[in-house]
Amino acid sequence: MTSPTETPLKKKGKIPWYVYFGGALIYTAFAVWLFAESSPLAWLCLISAPVGFFFAWGAWKQEKRARDNA
């Protein structure tokens, strides 16, 4: 008999690609808005938005590969 501490942890699902995509869209909108306000935070949003799009693309590819292999 195994104790609860010996049982393997079940991994929950990965974050779907559209969550990353939505976050990247929000960062893009913030960047546009903050540039209009002449805020230095606009640069942070401008740098972060492509990172979100990159992660969305990677998650989409992984989801597509899993769907094709199933």
Secondary structure as GFF3:
##gff-version 3
##sequence-region A 1 70
A	DSSP	alpha_helix	17	36	.	.	.	ID=ss1
A	DSSP	alpha_helix	41	69	.	.	.	ID=ss2
###
